[in-house]
Amino acid sequence: MVIDSTLGIARHYYLSEDGNFNNSVGWGSAGVEWHGTVELTEEELKRVHEYADLFGEYNIHSNNCEMFAWYIKTGKRYSGQTQEIRVTKFGAALVQIVQPVHTVRSIKYLEIEKSIVAHLEGNVQEIRQNKLIEEQAKRDDFWAKRDAERLKKSD
C-alpha cells in the first residue's frame, strides 16, 4: 500500500502495510530507507534491491520517493509531484541543486573508505608507538652504558 505524509510543500511517499512510517520502506537522500518490518512480494523485494542500480542516486526532482514507491508497486516510475503540480515541481527543481545525495552503494563505499582510513590510522599509530618505544630503548641503553662506565671508573 502506498501512503504519504506531508513534509513542507512536498509529500514523502513510502510503502507500508499498516500505514505506519515505523513499519515502512521508502527512498530518500540516504538511499533505500527501511523502518521496522514490511512484507513485500518477491517481485517487490527484487525491485527494491535493484532500484539504486537501475535509476541511480536519489534526486528530489528526477528520482524521488514517489517514483520509488510507484516502481516497487507497479514496475513503472511516476511522480505527480514533479510531473503535475507546478509548485512542487518548481520547488523540487530548486532543491535538487543544493541537496546532498547518497545511494545505498555510495554509503557502502563511504563506509569502506572510512574503514580503510581507520585501519591506516591504526597502522600509523602503531608505527609511531613502536618508534617511541625504540627511541626510549636507545636512551635507556645510553644511560645504562654511561652508568656502567662511571661505576668502572670509580672502582
N, C-alpha and C positions, 0 to 999 in steps of 0.2 A: 504494500500500500504506500503510495507516495503522499507524504504530508509536508506541510510547510509551517514555518513560524516567521513572523515579521521581524526583521532586523534593519532598522532605519528605513531607507526608501526601497531596499531590495528585500526579497524573501530568501530564506535559506531552505532548500529542499533536501530531503533525506528520506530514506526508506525505513519504515518501522512497522511492526505487526500491531503493536498496541498503542500507537500514537504518542509514544513516549520517546523524547530525544535521548534519554538514558539507555534505551534499547534501540539503537539505530546504526545505520551505515550511511555515510554521506561523502561528499567530496569538497575539499577546501584547499587553502594555501599549503597545508601540510600533507596533501595527498588524500588517500582514502582514510576516512575517519570512522573507526569502529568504536561504538559505545555499547557496553553490555552485550546482550545476545540478540541475534537477529537470525531468523530462519529464512533461508533463501533456497530456491530450487537449484539444482546442479547447473542449469544454464545461466541463471542469475549470478551465481557464485563465480562461474567461469568469466562472465562479463566484468565482474568486479576486479578480478585478478588481471585481466588483460587491458583494462581501461587506460591506465597510465602509459602502457607501451603503445597502444593504438593512437591515443589522442594527445599525449604529451603532458606538459605541466598545466596546473590549474591556472586559469585566466578568467577573471570575472566577466569579461566580455565575450570571449570566444570558446571557453572550455569551463563552464561554471557548474555549480552543484545541481542546477535544474537539468542541464544536459546529461549529467551523470545519472541522475535518478531515472530520467526517461530512457536512457540507453540500457540501464540494468533491467528495467521492467519490459521494454519493448524491442530492444536491439536497435533503436533509432534515436539519434540525439535531437533534442528540441529545447528551446528556451523562449517562452513567451515574454520573459523579462527583457531579453535583448533583441527579440525579433518583432515584438508587437507594441510594447509600451515605450513611448518616446522618452519619458523622464528617466526611467531606469536604464534604457538603452544608452542614453547620453551619459548618465552617472557611471555606468559600468565602463564605458569607453574612457572616461576620465580616470577612474580608479585604477584601471589596468596599467596606466602609465607609471604609477608610483608604487604599486603593490608588490611586495616581495613574494616570490612563488617558490614552492618546493613540491616535488612529487615524492612518492614512496621511494623511487630509485635515487633521486638526488639526496634524500635524507639518509638512505642506506650508504651512499658514497661519502656523505658528510661524516657519518658515524665511523666508517672505515678510516677516513682521513684522521679523525680525532684519535682513534685507537693507535694508528701508526705514530702520530705526533707524541702521544703519551708514552708509547714504547721507546721512541727515540730519546725523549726527555729522561726517561728512566735510565737508559743506557748512558747518557751524558752524565747524569747524576752519579751513577756507579763509577764511571771513569774518574770523575772529579774526586770522589771519596777515596778511590784507590790511589790516586796521585797524592792526596793529602796524607794518607797512611804511609806511602813510600817516602815522602819528604820528611815526615816525622821520624820514620825509622832511620833515615840518614842523619838527622840531627841527634837522635839518641845514640847512634853509633859513634858520631864525632865526639860527643861529650863523654861517652864511656871510655873511648881510647884516650882522651885527654886526661881524664881522671886516673886511668891506669898508668899513664906516663908520669904523672905527678907522684903517684904512690911509689913507683920505682925509684924516682929521684930522691925521694925523702927517706928511703931505706938505706 
